[in-house]
Amino acid sequence: MLRFLTAGESHGKGLVTIIDNFPAGVKIDEDFINVKLRLRQSGYGRGARQKIETDKIEFLSGVRGGLTTGSPISFFIKNKDYENWRDRMDAYKPVSEESKIHTPRPGHADFAGSIKFGLDDIRNVLERSSARETASRVAVGAICQILLKNFGIEFASAVLSIGWAGIETAEISASEKEKQAENRPEKKVQGEKKSSELSYDAYFSSGVNLFDEIIMRNIENSELRMPYNKLEEKTKELIDKMKAEGDTVGGLITAQAKGVPVGLGSFTQWDEKLDAHIAMSIMSIQAIKSVEIGAGVKSAYLKGSECHDSIYYKKEESDGFYRKTDNAGGIEGGMSNGEMISVTCAMKPIPTLMKPYLDTVDLKTGEAKKAFLERSDVCAVPAASIVVESALAFSICCFFLKKFGGDGLDEIKRNYEGYVKK
């Protein structure tokens, strides 16, 4: 089964990644990967480090002549900032006592990690637990997207809200409600608005279609990767306010995949469910605290007759079966059902604050302290949206290869075509 491993520290020489069981014959678009890496470093509210680093992928193995070879893919992403940290991060130079950190930052891996591994220097925890590691995951996700493009599967992501800026309840017009009730042959996500109707409820927003042309353009032109332009300035004002106060802010992220065939995943065992794997992949991202598929929490407030997506069939439709709503988020019984897969997740505020608001203790002495400052961002939600998109791509790619697996792209295509034509 497709898998990957990452290694490296935030201020070490760089990040190393190995992808195993990736098929041969896939043409690698290095520019596509590097664009995703740049997007991970972008966004209003990012810290000074992003001005230093310019992430680029350097393949070490598994790619030859622009094509994957079937052997393990390994790549390196250099940390340019390592030169400023060489003395502190050297593999052999003894660590001076005065440079060691003993005060864990609440909300980080510092406390539990130091106790778990019996470490007397928290830097050994924070270097690896840093979100710098997500650069590797974005590259892995981009490579998975390159493979899945061969089968018409596309991905998109966006920021629904940051902090409490722009939280407002949408009032769906009477005409829009009538349209939702009509027996239309075209597919429609429940609650989805016209591109021109840009009011929405940031929490219950499963109806956003990230593949709508206007929405896509809005996201591309937004420093915050937000689909609704009218929220941009209000949100920037909040981020500026948090920066002035030395505080941080989180937000809501959505990621979607379209073109996913019916039947990825399984109902037969708990660990074979597609939505379970997606949830695990996204929850493993630093600072993510919740994951919802489709309507998510909103499902608890709906009647069964409102929540479940009725099935229709029309001979003229290219796929025959279709839905008018997608509250299931494209997954039923742990399997993809052919509709758009939609995931929403919550990112907490980054716990490294610019001012000493948080109380902690010295792990060596038990003395009360204030949490120390490590270079950080005020808001990294736009960057995290790219990581979430990549995690979704990896999960879908895992189950796609499990369903249609082969050692090379041509074999996978034959398996795929035989399935979709039946």
One Martini backbone bead per residue (centre of mass of N, CA, C, O) as a GRO file, in nm:
protein
  422
    1MET     BB    1   0.100   0.034   0.017
    2LEU     BB    2   0.081   0.349   0.026
    3ARG     BB    3   0.367   0.543   0.148
    4PHE     BB    4   0.525   0.762   0.405
    5LEU     BB    5   0.832   0.932   0.501
    6THR     BB    6   0.972   1.151   0.747
    7ALA     BB    7   1.251   1.390   0.788
    8GLY     BB    8   1.340   1.636   1.019
    9GLU     BB    9   1.405   1.976   1.098
   10SER     BB   10   1.338   2.303   1.125
   11HIS     BB   11   1.680   2.377   1.169
   12GLY     BB   12   1.796   2.197   0.979
   13LYS     BB   13   1.904   2.102   0.669
   14GLY     BB   14   1.629   1.927   0.627
   15LEU     BB   15   1.403   1.738   0.423
   16VAL     BB   16   1.304   1.393   0.423
   17THR     BB   17   1.156   1.171   0.169
   18ILE     BB   18   0.954   0.866   0.144
   19ILE     BB   19   0.807   0.684  -0.128
   20ASP     BB   20   0.600   0.400  -0.136
   21ASN     BB   21   0.438   0.235  -0.393
   22PHE     BB   22   0.488   0.388  -0.656
   23PRO     BB   23   0.425   0.412  -0.970
   24ALA     BB   24   0.510   0.376  -1.285
   25GLY     BB   25   0.502   0.631  -1.547
   26VAL     BB   26   0.496   0.910  -1.403
   27LYS     BB   27   0.473   1.236  -1.479
   28ILE     BB   28   0.673   1.491  -1.353
   29ASP     BB   29   0.577   1.809  -1.207
   30GLU     BB   30   0.779   2.029  -1.061
   31ASP     BB   31   0.622   2.297  -1.071
   32PHE     BB   32   0.368   2.204  -0.923
   33ILE     BB   33   0.509   2.143  -0.656
   34ASN     BB   34   0.639   2.430  -0.608
   35VAL     BB   35   0.374   2.582  -0.595
   36LYS     BB   36   0.268   2.440  -0.341
   37LEU     BB   37   0.508   2.526  -0.162
   38ARG     BB   38   0.455   2.831  -0.187
   39LEU     BB   39   0.168   2.831  -0.070
   40ARG     BB   40   0.258   2.729   0.214
   41GLN     BB   41   0.427   3.018   0.251
   42SER     BB   42   0.176   3.176   0.236
   43GLY     BB   43   0.010   3.451   0.366
   44TYR     BB   44  -0.154   3.627   0.583
   45GLY     BB   45   0.054   3.620   0.886
   46ARG     BB   46   0.328   3.551   0.836
   47GLY     BB   47   0.648   3.507   0.903
   48ALA     BB   48   0.992   3.566   0.857
   49ARG     BB   49   1.082   3.287   0.740
   50GLN     BB   50   0.941   3.311   0.453
   51LYS     BB   51   1.178   3.511   0.354
   52ILE     BB   52   1.400   3.282   0.351
   53GLU     BB   53   1.232   3.063   0.235
   54THR     BB   54   1.250   2.846  -0.075
   55ASP     BB   55   1.083   2.593  -0.172
   56LYS     BB   56   1.236   2.289  -0.310
   57ILE     BB   57   1.256   2.014  -0.503
   58GLU     BB   58   1.477   1.716  -0.458
   59PHE     BB   59   1.555   1.450  -0.626
   60LEU     BB   60   1.710   1.123  -0.541
   61SER     BB   61   1.476   0.914  -0.626
   62GLY     BB   62   1.243   0.747  -0.860
   63VAL     BB   63   1.348   0.955  -1.089
   64ARG     BB   64   1.356   0.931  -1.458
   65GLY     BB   65   1.313   1.131  -1.718
   66GLY     BB   66   1.039   1.236  -1.555
   67LEU     BB   67   0.989   0.940  -1.438
   68THR     BB   68   0.870   0.696  -1.273
   69THR     BB   69   1.016   0.367  -1.166
   70GLY     BB   70   0.894   0.215  -0.880
   71SER     BB   71   1.074   0.313  -0.689
   72PRO     BB   72   1.166   0.479  -0.439
   73ILE     BB   73   1.084   0.797  -0.340
   74SER     BB   74   1.319   1.066  -0.305
   75PHE     BB   75   1.349   1.377  -0.109
   76PHE     BB   76   1.460   1.728  -0.089
   77ILE     BB   77   1.432   2.001   0.158
   78LYS     BB   78   1.572   2.292   0.213
   79ASN     BB   79   1.722   2.474   0.485
   80LYS     BB   80   1.831   2.794   0.480
   81ASP     BB   81   1.835   2.855   0.801
   82TYR     BB   82   2.068   2.672   0.901
   83GLU     BB   83   2.306   2.877   0.909
   84ASN     BB   84   2.176   3.017   1.176
   85TRP     BB   85   2.188   2.703   1.332
   86ARG     BB   86   2.446   2.528   1.328
   87ASP     BB   87   2.549   2.528   1.627
   88ARG     BB   88   2.268   2.414   1.752
   89MET     BB   89   2.238   2.160   1.511
   90ASP     BB   90   2.467   1.989   1.547
   91ALA     BB   91   2.547   1.647   1.556
   92TYR     BB   92   2.823   1.685   1.767
   93LYS     BB   93   2.792   1.930   1.918
   94PRO     BB   94   2.767   2.036   2.214
   95VAL     BB   95   2.522   2.127   2.442
   96SER     BB   96   2.459   2.393   2.605
   97GLU     BB   97   2.302   2.476   2.893
   98GLU     BB   98   2.204   2.773   2.813
   99SER     BB   99   2.044   2.658   2.542
  100LYS     BB  100   1.845   2.521   2.699
  101ILE     BB  101   1.506   2.397   2.730
  102HIS     BB  102   1.245   2.392   3.014
  103THR     BB  103   0.987   2.550   2.889
  104PRO     BB  104   0.679   2.475   2.813
  105ARG     BB  105   0.439   2.513   2.561
  106PRO     BB  106   0.131   2.560   2.543
  107GLY     BB  107   0.002   2.342   2.279
  108HIS     BB  108   0.245   2.171   2.254
  109ALA     BB  109   0.487   1.901   2.254
  110ASP     BB  110   0.688   1.964   2.484
  111PHE     BB  111   0.589   1.819   2.741
  112ALA     BB  112   0.527   1.523   2.648
  113GLY     BB  113   0.791   1.476   2.485
  114SER     BB  114   0.997   1.509   2.717
  115ILE     BB  115   0.883   1.282   2.895
  116LYS     BB  116   0.873   1.044   2.699
  117PHE     BB  117   1.207   1.078   2.620
  118GLY     BB  118   1.385   1.208   2.847
  119LEU     BB  119   1.434   1.522   2.808
  120ASP     BB  120   1.651   1.827   2.869
  121ASP     BB  121   1.552   1.943   2.571
  122ILE     BB  122   1.298   2.085   2.394
  123ARG     BB  123   1.424   2.112   2.109
  124ASN     BB  124   1.397   1.802   2.038
  125VAL     BB  125   1.086   1.848   1.991
  126LEU     BB  126   1.022   2.116   1.829
  127GLU     BB  127   1.175   2.048   1.565
  128ARG     BB  128   0.982   1.802   1.481
  129SER     BB  129   0.684   1.925   1.557
  130SER     BB  130   0.692   2.113   1.347
  131ALA     BB  131   0.534   2.255   1.058
  132ARG     BB  132   0.772   2.215   0.861
  133GLU     BB  133   0.696   1.915   0.782
  134THR     BB  134   0.464   1.993   0.569
  135ALA     BB  135   0.634   2.017   0.316
  136SER     BB  136   0.644   1.716   0.260
  137ARG     BB  137   0.331   1.671   0.236
  138VAL     BB  138   0.286   1.854  -0.004
  139ALA     BB  139   0.462   1.698  -0.202
  140VAL     BB  140   0.312   1.432  -0.182
  141GLY     BB  141   0.034   1.541  -0.268
  142ALA     BB  142   0.127   1.643  -0.548
  143ILE     BB  143   0.207   1.365  -0.658
  144CYS     BB  144  -0.076   1.245  -0.630
  145GLN     BB  145  -0.217   1.450  -0.817
  146ILE     BB  146  -0.064   1.376  -1.073
  147LEU     BB  147  -0.178   1.094  -1.094
  148LEU     BB  148  -0.496   1.165  -1.074
  149LYS     BB  149  -0.519   1.337  -1.335
  150ASN     BB  150  -0.534   1.081  -1.527
  151PHE     BB  151  -0.854   1.048  -1.388
  152GLY     BB  152  -1.001   1.335  -1.324
  153ILE     BB  153  -0.876   1.424  -1.048
  154GLU     BB  154  -0.955   1.692  -0.823
  155PHE     BB  155  -0.829   1.980  -0.632
  156ALA     BB  156  -0.929   2.182  -0.337
  157SER     BB  157  -0.889   2.495  -0.142
  158ALA     BB  158  -0.991   2.678   0.167
  159VAL     BB  159  -1.093   2.965   0.351
  160LEU     BB  160  -1.367   3.034   0.556
  161SER     BB  161  -1.218   3.127   0.831
  162ILE     BB  162  -1.097   3.378   1.076
  163GLY     BB  163  -1.186   3.343   1.350
  164TRP     BB  164  -1.449   3.597   1.393
  165ALA     BB  165  -1.434   3.687   1.112
  166GLY     BB  166  -1.735   3.687   0.928
  167ILE     BB  167  -1.946   3.581   1.114
  168GLU     BB  168  -2.239   3.468   0.939
  169THR     BB  169  -2.571   3.434   0.856
  170ALA     BB  170  -2.739   3.292   0.610
  171GLU     BB  171  -2.990   3.399   0.373
  172ILE     BB  172  -3.195   3.218   0.197
  173SER     BB  173  -3.362   3.254  -0.059
  174ALA     BB  174  -3.662   3.170  -0.187
  175SER     BB  175  -3.559   3.091  -0.468
  176GLU     BB  176  -3.338   2.897  -0.365
  177LYS     BB  177  -3.531   2.700  -0.221
  178GLU     BB  178  -3.683   2.620  -0.473
  179LYS     BB  179  -3.443   2.501  -0.627
  180GLN     BB  180  -3.384   2.276  -0.414
  181ALA     BB  181  -3.681   2.140  -0.462
  182GLU     BB  182  -3.622   2.069  -0.730
  183ASN     BB  183  -3.619   1.834  -1.010
  184ARG     BB  184  -3.311   1.831  -1.099
  185PRO     BB  185  -3.056   1.694  -1.301
  186GLU     BB  186  -2.856   1.851  -1.168
  187LYS     BB  187  -2.604   1.902  -0.967
  188LYS     BB  188  -2.638   1.969  -0.603
  189VAL     BB  189  -2.554   2.151  -0.327
  190GLN     BB  190  -2.656   2.202  -0.031
  191GLY     BB  191  -2.667   2.555  -0.007
  192GLU     BB  192  -2.575   2.649  -0.266
  193LYS     BB  193  -2.447   2.920  -0.435
  194LYS     BB  194  -2.410   3.166  -0.608
  195SER     BB  195  -2.135   3.346  -0.692
  196SER     BB  196  -2.288   3.628  -0.619
  197GLU     BB  197  -2.362   3.486  -0.338
  198LEU     BB  198  -2.153   3.583  -0.051
  199SER     BB  199  -2.316   3.473   0.170
  200TYR     BB  200  -2.240   3.310   0.492
  201ASP     BB  201  -2.176   3.029   0.696
  202ALA     BB  202  -1.877   2.946   0.826
  203TYR     BB  203  -1.966   2.676   0.963
  204PHE     BB  204  -2.225   2.610   0.766
  205SER     BB  205  -2.035   2.546   0.457
  206SER     BB  206  -2.079   2.280   0.266
  207GLY     BB  207  -2.181   2.442  -0.012
  208VAL     BB  208  -1.912   2.497  -0.122
  209ASN     BB  209  -1.772   2.551  -0.454
  210LEU     BB  210  -1.436   2.527  -0.552
  211PHE     BB  211  -1.504   2.487  -0.884
  212ASP     BB  212  -1.594   2.750  -0.922
  213GLU     BB  213  -1.480   3.001  -1.110
  214ILE     BB  214  -1.512   3.241  -0.914
  215ILE     BB  215  -1.405   3.105  -0.662
  216MET     BB  216  -1.126   3.032  -0.774
  217ARG     BB  217  -1.042   3.327  -0.830
  218ASN     BB  218  -1.068   3.432  -0.544
  219ILE     BB  219  -0.857   3.247  -0.416
  220GLU     BB  220  -0.614   3.324  -0.599
  221ASN     BB  221  -0.649   3.651  -0.513
  222SER     BB  222  -0.602   3.564  -0.215
  223GLU     BB  223  -0.414   3.596   0.078
  224LEU     BB  224  -0.637   3.390   0.233
  225ARG     BB  225  -0.798   3.186   0.056
  226MET     BB  226  -1.080   3.322  -0.008
  227PRO     BB  227  -1.409   3.303  -0.159
  228TYR     BB  228  -1.478   3.590  -0.006
  229ASN     BB  229  -1.407   3.917  -0.054
  230LYS     BB  230  -1.566   4.070   0.180
  231LEU     BB  231  -1.369   3.931   0.414
  232GLU     BB  232  -1.076   4.026   0.383
  233GLU     BB  233  -1.043   4.297   0.542
  234LYS     BB  234  -1.163   4.205   0.811
  235THR     BB  235  -0.945   3.982   0.854
  236LYS     BB  236  -0.690   4.157   0.844
  237GLU     BB  237  -0.763   4.327   1.088
  238LEU     BB  238  -0.747   4.096   1.288
  239ILE     BB  239  -0.452   4.015   1.239
  240ASP     BB  240  -0.332   4.291   1.313
  241LYS     BB  241  -0.439   4.289   1.601
  242MET     BB  242  -0.289   4.034   1.693
  243LYS     BB  243  -0.007   4.138   1.637
  244ALA     BB  244  -0.018   4.383   1.832
  245GLU     BB  245  -0.087   4.174   2.083
  246GLY     BB  246   0.075   3.897   2.047
  247ASP     BB  247  -0.115   3.707   1.889
  248THR     BB  248  -0.343   3.449   1.776
  249VAL     BB  249  -0.503   3.265   1.489
  250GLY     BB  250  -0.755   3.079   1.352
  251GLY     BB  251  -0.958   2.826   1.156
  252LEU     BB  252  -1.134   2.746   0.857
  253ILE     BB  253  -1.126   2.452   0.645
  254THR     BB  254  -1.139   2.348   0.296
  255ALA     BB  255  -1.174   2.035   0.106
  256GLN     BB  256  -1.169   1.902  -0.238
  257ALA     BB  257  -1.304   1.630  -0.451
  258LYS     BB  258  -1.317   1.547  -0.797
  259GLY     BB  259  -1.379   1.242  -0.976
  260VAL     BB  260  -1.446   1.023  -0.780
  261PRO     BB  261  -1.501   0.710  -0.769
  262VAL     BB  262  -1.681   0.451  -0.704
  263GLY     BB  263  -1.548   0.248  -0.423
  264LEU     BB  264  -1.371   0.377  -0.225
  265GLY     BB  265  -1.317   0.160  -0.004
  266SER     BB  266  -1.498   0.021   0.295
  267PHE     BB  267  -1.739  -0.178   0.502
  268THR     BB  268  -1.584  -0.442   0.627
  269GLN     BB  269  -1.376  -0.243   0.780
  270TRP     BB  270  -1.271   0.008   0.980
  271ASP     BB  271  -0.972   0.040   0.823
  272GLU     BB  272  -1.126   0.073   0.518
  273LYS     BB  273  -1.220   0.358   0.551
  274LEU     BB  274  -1.204   0.655   0.395
  275ASP     BB  275  -1.289   0.863   0.617
  276ALA     BB  276  -1.090   0.761   0.831
  277HIS     BB  277  -0.830   0.830   0.675
  278ILE     BB  278  -0.882   1.127   0.633
  279ALA     BB  279  -0.900   1.203   0.930
  280MET     BB  280  -0.616   1.113   1.004
  281SER     BB  281  -0.452   1.288   0.808
  282ILE     BB  282  -0.564   1.566   0.913
  283MET     BB  283  -0.518   1.531   1.226
  284SER     BB  284  -0.192   1.515   1.184
  285ILE     BB  285  -0.196   1.807   1.162
  286GLN     BB  286  -0.085   2.076   1.276
  287ALA     BB  287  -0.352   2.227   1.471
  288ILE     BB  288  -0.565   2.016   1.427
  289LYS     BB  289  -0.906   1.957   1.591
  290SER     BB  290  -1.101   1.902   1.333
  291VAL     BB  291  -1.326   1.674   1.141
  292GLU     BB  292  -1.533   1.697   0.842
  293ILE     BB  293  -1.793   1.537   0.659
  294GLY     BB  294  -1.958   1.743   0.501
  295ALA     BB  295  -2.195   1.847   0.722
  296GLY     BB  296  -2.137   1.719   0.986
  297VAL     BB  297  -2.251   1.875   1.257
  298LYS     BB  298  -2.515   1.952   1.108
  299SER     BB  299  -2.644   1.664   1.116
  300ALA     BB  300  -2.754   1.691   1.418
  301TYR     BB  301  -2.987   1.921   1.302
  302LEU     BB  302  -3.114   1.705   1.119
  303LYS     BB  303  -3.321   1.542   0.940
  304GLY     BB  304  -3.330   1.263   0.757
  305SER     BB  305  -3.486   1.403   0.514
  306GLU     BB  306  -3.247   1.631   0.497
  307CYS     BB  307  -2.965   1.472   0.498
  308HIS     BB  308  -3.015   1.270   0.280
  309ASP     BB  309  -2.911   1.161  -0.046
  310SER     BB  310  -3.076   1.132  -0.303
  311ILE     BB  311  -3.144   0.905  -0.573
  312TYR     BB  312  -3.068   0.918  -0.927
  313TYR     BB  313  -3.183   0.862  -1.277
  314LYS     BB  314  -3.023   0.916  -1.607
  315LYS     BB  315  -2.954   0.824  -1.924
  316GLU     BB  316  -2.816   1.099  -2.020
  317GLU     BB  317  -2.621   1.056  -1.818
  318SER     BB  318  -2.296   0.966  -1.797
  319ASP     BB  319  -2.349   0.809  -1.497
  320GLY     BB  320  -2.673   0.817  -1.427
  321PHE     BB  321  -2.605   0.868  -1.136
  322TYR     BB  322  -2.747   1.102  -0.887
  323ARG     BB  323  -2.737   1.412  -0.704
  324LYS     BB  324  -2.864   1.714  -0.532
  325THR     BB  325  -2.694   1.637  -0.287
  326ASP     BB  326  -2.394   1.658  -0.028
  327ASN     BB  327  -2.392   1.576   0.291
  328ALA     BB  328  -2.184   1.324   0.277
  329GLY     BB  329  -1.922   1.408   0.115
  330GLY     BB  330  -1.892   1.142  -0.085
  331ILE     BB  331  -1.961   0.947   0.175
  332GLU     BB  332  -2.062   0.597   0.220
  333GLY     BB  333  -1.977   0.348   0.427
  334GLY     BB  334  -1.661   0.426   0.355
  335MET     BB  335  -1.746   0.524   0.058
  336SER     BB  336  -1.741   0.628  -0.242
  337ASN     BB  337  -2.026   0.785  -0.448
  338GLY     BB  338  -1.926   1.016  -0.682
  339GLU     BB  339  -1.912   1.257  -0.527
  340MET     BB  340  -1.810   1.521  -0.372
  341ILE     BB  341  -1.542   1.563  -0.170
  342SER     BB  342  -1.589   1.696   0.170
  343VAL     BB  343  -1.383   1.902   0.389
  344THR     BB  344  -1.372   2.007   0.735
  345CYS     BB  345  -1.153   2.220   0.939
  346ALA     BB  346  -0.984   2.294   1.250
  347MET     BB  347  -0.770   2.561   1.347
  348LYS     BB  348  -0.571   2.652   1.576
  349PRO     BB  349  -0.399   2.853   1.744
  350ILE     BB  350  -0.093   2.938   1.772
  351PRO     BB  351   0.100   2.874   2.070
  352THR     BB  352   0.304   3.087   1.974
  353LEU     BB  353   0.368   3.380   2.134
  354MET     BB  354   0.472   3.725   2.147
  355LYS     BB  355   0.351   3.709   2.434
  356PRO     BB  356   0.342   3.635   2.792
  357TYR     BB  357   0.050   3.479   2.860
  358LEU     BB  358   0.154   3.195   2.933
  359ASP     BB  359   0.163   2.946   3.158
  360THR     BB  360   0.440   2.779   3.328
  361VAL     BB  361   0.716   2.545   3.371
  362ASP     BB  362   0.996   2.415   3.505
  363LEU     BB  363   1.103   2.089   3.460
  364LYS     BB  364   1.344   2.096   3.675
  365THR     BB  365   1.203   2.291   3.924
  366GLY     BB  366   0.883   2.401   3.908
  367GLU     BB  367   0.892   2.681   3.821
  368ALA     BB  368   0.739   2.957   3.748
  369LYS     BB  369   0.640   3.057   3.413
  370LYS     BB  370   0.686   3.180   3.091
  371ALA     BB  371   0.640   3.146   2.779
  372PHE     BB  372   0.834   3.116   2.516
  373LEU     BB  373   0.994   3.247   2.229
  374GLU     BB  374   0.921   3.139   1.899
  375ARG     BB  375   0.925   3.163   1.596
  376SER     BB  376   0.625   3.294   1.428
  377ASP     BB  377   0.282   3.309   1.366
  378VAL     BB  378  -0.027   3.456   1.356
  379CYS     BB  379  -0.116   3.317   1.068
  380ALA     BB  380  -0.168   2.972   0.899
  381VAL     BB  381  -0.429   2.894   0.740
  382PRO     BB  382  -0.365   2.919   0.436
  383ALA     BB  383  -0.133   2.714   0.445
  384ALA     BB  384  -0.300   2.474   0.568
  385SER     BB  385  -0.484   2.427   0.321
  386ILE     BB  386  -0.261   2.284   0.154
  387VAL     BB  387  -0.220   2.049   0.350
  388VAL     BB  388  -0.507   1.939   0.343
  389GLU     BB  389  -0.516   1.881   0.042
  390SER     BB  390  -0.278   1.678   0.053
  391ALA     BB  391  -0.404   1.476   0.252
  392LEU     BB  392  -0.645   1.407   0.072
  393ALA     BB  393  -0.480   1.305  -0.171
  394PHE     BB  394  -0.341   1.071  -0.027
  395SER     BB  395  -0.589   0.907   0.058
  396ILE     BB  396  -0.710   0.870  -0.225
  397CYS     BB  397  -0.461   0.738  -0.349
  398CYS     BB  398  -0.451   0.489  -0.173
  399PHE     BB  399  -0.742   0.380  -0.261
  400PHE     BB  400  -0.698   0.383  -0.562
  401LEU     BB  401  -0.458   0.177  -0.567
  402LYS     BB  402  -0.616  -0.048  -0.424
  403LYS     BB  403  -0.832  -0.075  -0.652
  404PHE     BB  404  -0.618  -0.017  -0.929
  405GLY     BB  405  -0.364  -0.161  -0.900
  406GLY     BB  406  -0.019  -0.118  -1.008
  407ASP     BB  407   0.311  -0.085  -1.127
  408GLY     BB  408   0.175   0.089  -1.357
  409LEU     BB  409  -0.006   0.316  -1.532
  410ASP     BB  410  -0.123   0.131  -1.756
  411GLU     BB  411  -0.245  -0.080  -1.565
  412ILE     BB  412  -0.431   0.112  -1.413
  413LYS     BB  413  -0.596   0.201  -1.659
  414ARG     BB  414  -0.715  -0.074  -1.723
  415ASN     BB  415  -0.858  -0.116  -1.453
  416TYR     BB  416  -1.028   0.140  -1.458
  417GLU     BB  417  -1.177   0.104  -1.732
  418GLY     BB  418  -1.310  -0.170  -1.653
  419TYR     BB  419  -1.482  -0.048  -1.420
  420VAL     BB  420  -1.634   0.210  -1.549
  421LYS     BB  421  -1.772   0.023  -1.790
  422LYS     BB  422  -1.967  -0.183  -1.624
   0.00000   0.00000   0.00000
